[in-house]
Amino acid sequence: MFDLNKPLVQWTLLIFLAFVWGSSFILMKRGLVSFDNTQVASLRILISFIFLSPIIIKNFKKIERSQWSPIFIAGLLGSGIPAFLFTKAQTYISSSLSGMLNSLVPLFTVIIGLLFFGLKLRWLKIIGIITGLIGAIGLLSVGGGFNLNNDDLTYGVYVILATICYAVNINFIKIKLAEVNSINITSFGFLLIGPLSGIYLFTTDFITILQTDPDAWVNFFYIVLLAVFGTSIAVILFNMIIKKVSPVFASSVTYIIPVFAIFWGFVDGENILLMHLICIAVILTGVYIVNKDNNLEKKEALKMQNKN
């Protein structure tokens, strides 16, 4: 296959992963041309469940009874709720703005860890968090070139809520599902939320749209790409990378995702302002500071272990 021990392979996969995740926002936008936001989200979850079914069947006996409830919660926080929040947001805000706000995940991961999971409070983390939040407030205020009184703020908050879900999920998995393989967490999460999404989907006018909208099948294909690549394969690739490289290296994908989101937005004719770029640079500076502090914290812990 490919040798993940080689730096070139690691960087190639990381950039590919950022491209896939950064392209998710424009694919959602395409899906929303024919389908409403709940249909796009339901389709994404259902198709991901179908695609991951072979893994589910193969590993079904590996999941213990006590693990099903935490996996269900992880499925809701990591995939289910964010899927609906992102598509709701993109009924108004641009795909590029959505991708920029998504870069808040590492910052909220630290904040949630500090508030609820016993993460240590350090000044460098505080500086990083404040820096990132200043950038986020700036993005919301700039929006699509409008004012804070407008729906850019409201719909941007949907993306922020989705990033908070991701952040809670990351911390929750560390505490409640540390012993479960991350691919199994993802796959079985979709087993528990996928059929529910499918049931809801077929209570809507989804079939009618496919039969009457001449562009529906093309836009349905974009949603398939979103589910298969932007959700299923992306998670598997990320898990492959995280096993071979440091968490700091893996987390650098956060810096690259907005670049592709902005690129696709620009290609699609979205209004990219200089203030957008300045604000995303502020957010990523905050992420960098937080990651640097995490790295320093690990080095200090390692020194203490060596002394003992």
Secondary structure, DSSP 4 states (H G I P E B T S, - for coil): ---TTSHHHHHHHHHHHHHHHHHHHHHHHHHTTTS-HHHHHHHHHHHHHHHTHHHHHHHGGGS-GGGHHHHHHHHIIIIIHHHHHHHHHTTTS-HHHHHHHGGGHHHHHHHHHHHHS-PPP-HHHHHHHHHHHHHHHHHHHHTTT--TTSHHHHHHHHHHHHHHHHHHHHHHHHHHSTTS-HHHHHHHHHHHHHHHHHHHHTTTTHHHHHHH-TTHHHHHHHHHHHHIIIIIIHHHHHHHHHHHS-HHHHHTHHHHHHHHHHHHHHHTT----HHHHHHHHHHHHHHHHHHHHHHHHHHHHHHHHHH-
